[in-house]
Amino acid sequence: MKTDGTDAAIREFLRKADRAYSEHESGYANADATLRRLQDHIRQLETAVEDETEERLLR
């Protein structure tokens, strides 16, 4: 079950991923740089979800 924190993390990830993709499509970033940014955003999302899960378990 998703919570507000997880929902916010997902929305933030999608916003950042969309921006990275748009910058690549517009020619502002090459493929390698775009993939690195997406990997960073994925890690941030994973961390946010893990933190939220841990927080729920501690309640």
C-alpha positions as CSV (number, residue, x, y, z in Angstrom):
1,M,0.0,0.0,0.0
2,K,1.4,3.4,-1.0
3,T,1.5,6.3,1.4
4,D,1.7,10.0,0.8
5,G,5.5,9.9,1.1
6,T,5.8,7.2,-1.5
7,D,3.3,8.9,-3.8
8,A,5.3,12.1,-3.6
9,A,8.6,10.2,-4.3
10,I,7.0,8.6,-7.4
11,R,5.7,12.0,-8.7
12,E,9.1,13.5,-8.2
13,F,10.8,10.6,-10.0
14,L,8.4,10.9,-12.9
15,R,9.0,14.7,-13.1
16,K,12.8,14.3,-13.1
17,A,12.7,11.3,-15.5
18,D,10.5,13.3,-17.9
19,R,12.8,16.3,-17.8
20,A,15.9,14.1,-18.4
21,Y,14.2,12.5,-21.3
22,S,13.1,15.8,-22.7
23,E,16.5,17.3,-22.5
24,H,17.9,14.3,-24.3
25,E,15.3,14.6,-27.0
26,S,16.0,18.3,-27.4
27,G,19.7,17.6,-27.9
28,Y,20.8,19.2,-24.5
29,A,22.2,15.9,-23.1
30,N,23.8,12.8,-24.7
31,A,22.5,9.3,-24.1
32,D,25.2,8.4,-21.5
33,A,24.5,11.5,-19.4
34,T,20.8,10.9,-19.6
35,L,21.2,7.3,-18.5
36,R,23.4,8.4,-15.5
37,R,20.7,10.9,-14.5
38,L,18.0,8.4,-14.8
39,Q,20.0,5.9,-12.7
40,D,20.5,8.6,-10.0
41,H,16.7,9.3,-10.0
42,I,16.0,5.6,-9.7
43,R,18.3,5.3,-6.7
44,Q,16.6,8.3,-5.1
45,L,13.2,6.7,-5.6
46,E,14.4,3.4,-4.2
47,T,15.8,5.1,-1.1
48,A,12.6,7.1,-0.6
49,V,10.5,3.9,-0.8
50,E,12.8,2.0,1.5
51,D,12.8,4.8,4.0
52,E,9.0,5.0,3.9
53,T,8.7,1.2,4.3
54,E,11.1,1.3,7.3
55,E,9.2,4.1,8.9
56,R,6.0,2.2,8.5
57,L,7.5,-0.9,10.1
58,L,8.7,1.2,13.1
59,R,5.2,2.5,13.9
